[in-house]
Amino acid sequence: MITAIVYNSETGSCERYARELSRALHIPCEPLHKNHVRSDGKVIYVSWVMAGKVVGYPKAAKTLDIAAVVAVGMSPVTEKLTAASREKNQIPFGTEFFLLQGGFNINKLNLPMKAAMTVMDKKIARGLKAKQAQKPLTDQEEATLNMAVNGQGEPAAWDCSEVINWAKKENQFFTQSRVLAK
């Protein structure tokens, strides 16, 4: 049974999603860096993506029983990107994986990350502007372009309903299985 949400947030998006999941599922959420994070069941791990890697996942996987990983980045979510991110992070079979678009604020990053993202933002903006010249962008692509051009911005939508629906079914299945086992 999923009993907690553990998050790692750099600019606030992951914390926002973790708190929304906590409210919807009626389970606690805590930041990964807290030394007292304990769970008597499975957890949903929410963290941000940097260069395709889910930050803190290897550490979290060593100490927590992770039922699902929720990776949050500024990129538009696609099936191809979701599959590539799952593979790059070596998320094991049996662990759910969700990729969500979050907000971005370059001013909340430390200096080395800010420098790297300044370069990446220009590259992202060039690519999306070139695509925009050929065809209309999706809402998520528009949001990403806005974030890349302005150094900050919101996702197309703050939507974690897919994660909520999955977790509710997962917990319902666990509860039914325990009743049948008695």
C-alpha positions in Angstrom: 0.0 0.0 0.0 1.2 3.5 -0.8 1.6 5.3 2.5 3.8 8.4 1.7 5.1 10.7 -0.9 8.7 11.7 -0.8 9.9 14.6 -2.9 13.0 16.4 -4.0 12.3 19.9 -5.3 14.7 22.6 -6.6 12.3 25.3 -7.9 9.0 24.3 -6.2 7.3 22.3 -8.9 8.0 18.9 -7.3 6.8 20.1 -3.9 3.7 21.5 -5.5 2.9 18.1 -7.2 3.8 16.2 -4.0 1.4 18.3 -1.9 -1.4 17.9 -4.5 -0.8 14.1 -4.4 -0.8 14.2 -0.6 -4.1 16.1 -0.5 -5.8 13.9 -3.1 -4.6 10.6 -1.6 -4.8 11.6 2.1 -1.2 10.4 2.8 1.8 12.5 4.1 4.5 14.0 2.0 8.0 14.9 3.1 11.2 16.1 1.4 13.8 13.5 0.7 16.5 15.3 2.6 14.7 14.9 5.9 16.5 12.3 8.0 13.3 11.0 9.5 11.5 10.0 6.3 10.1 6.6 7.1 7.3 4.7 5.6 5.6 1.4 6.6 4.6 0.9 3.0 5.4 1.9 -0.5 6.1 5.5 -1.5 5.6 7.7 -4.5 8.9 9.5 -5.3 8.6 12.9 -6.9 11.7 14.7 -8.2 13.0 17.0 -10.9 14.8 16.0 -14.1 18.3 17.3 -15.0 19.9 16.1 -18.2 17.4 13.3 -18.4 18.2 12.0 -14.9 15.7 12.0 -12.0 17.6 13.8 -9.3 18.0 11.8 -6.1 16.4 8.6 -7.4 19.4 6.3 -6.8 19.6 7.5 -3.1 15.9 7.2 -2.6 15.7 3.7 -4.2 18.3 2.5 -1.7 16.3 3.4 1.3 12.7 3.5 0.3 10.2 1.0 -1.2 9.3 3.0 -4.3 6.0 2.1 -6.0 6.1 5.0 -8.5 8.5 7.6 -9.7 7.1 11.0 -10.8 9.7 12.9 -12.8 9.0 16.6 -13.4 10.7 18.7 -16.0 10.1 21.7 -18.3 9.9 19.6 -21.5 6.7 18.7 -23.2 5.7 15.1 -22.2 5.7 12.6 -24.9 5.6 8.8 -24.9 9.1 8.7 -26.5 10.5 11.0 -23.8 8.8 9.0 -21.1 10.2 5.7 -22.3 13.7 7.2 -22.8 13.7 8.7 -19.3 12.5 5.5 -17.7 15.3 3.6 -19.4 18.0 6.2 -18.7 17.1 6.2 -15.0 16.9 2.4 -14.9 13.5 2.4 -13.3 12.8 -1.3 -12.6 9.9 -3.3 -14.0 7.0 -3.2 -11.5 7.7 0.4 -10.5 5.4 2.9 -12.2 6.9 5.9 -14.0 5.2 9.2 -14.8 6.7 12.2 -16.5 5.0 15.5 -15.8 5.6 19.0 -17.0 6.5 21.5 -14.2 7.3 25.1 -13.9 10.8 26.6 -14.2 12.6 29.5 -12.7 16.2 30.0 -13.6 16.7 32.4 -10.7 16.1 29.6 -8.1 19.0 27.6 -9.5 22.5 27.6 -8.1 25.2 29.4 -10.2 26.6 26.4 -12.1 23.1 25.1 -12.9 22.0 28.6 -13.9 24.9 28.9 -16.3 24.2 25.4 -17.8 20.4 26.2 -18.2 21.1 29.6 -19.8 22.9 27.7 -22.6 20.2 25.0 -22.7 17.4 27.5 -22.7 18.8 29.1 -25.9 19.1 25.7 -27.6 15.5 24.7 -26.5 14.1 28.0 -27.7 15.9 27.7 -31.1 14.5 24.2 -31.6 10.9 25.1 -30.7 11.0 28.3 -32.8 12.1 26.3 -35.8 9.3 23.8 -35.2 6.8 26.6 -34.7 7.8 28.0 -38.2 6.6 24.6 -39.6 3.5 23.9 -37.6 1.6 25.1 -34.5 3.1 24.1 -31.2 1.2 22.1 -28.6 0.2 23.8 -25.3 3.1 22.0 -23.6 5.6 23.1 -26.3 4.3 26.7 -26.0 4.8 26.5 -22.2 8.4 25.1 -22.7 9.2 27.8 -25.2 7.9 30.5 -22.8 10.1 29.1 -20.0 13.2 28.9 -22.3 12.8 32.4 -23.6 11.9 34.1 -20.3 13.9 31.9 -17.9 10.8 31.1 -15.9 7.2 30.1 -16.4 4.4 27.7 -15.7 3.5 24.4 -17.3 0.6 24.2 -19.7 -1.4 22.6 -16.8 -0.6 21.5 -13.3 -2.1 18.1 -13.9 -1.2 15.0 -11.8 -4.6 13.2 -12.3 -2.9 10.2 -14.0 -0.8 9.6 -10.9 -3.7 10.1 -8.5 -5.9 7.7 -10.5 -3.2 5.1 -10.6 -2.4 5.4 -6.8 -6.1 5.1 -5.9 -6.4 1.9 -7.9 -3.2 0.6 -6.4 -4.3 1.2 -2.9 -7.8 -0.2 -3.6 -6.2 -3.4 -5.0 -4.0 -3.7 -1.9 -6.9 -3.3 0.4 -9.1 -5.8 -1.5 -6.2 -8.3 -1.5 -5.8 -8.0 2.3 -9.5 -8.6 2.8 -9.5 -11.7 0.5 -6.5 -13.1 2.3 -8.3 -13.1 5.7 
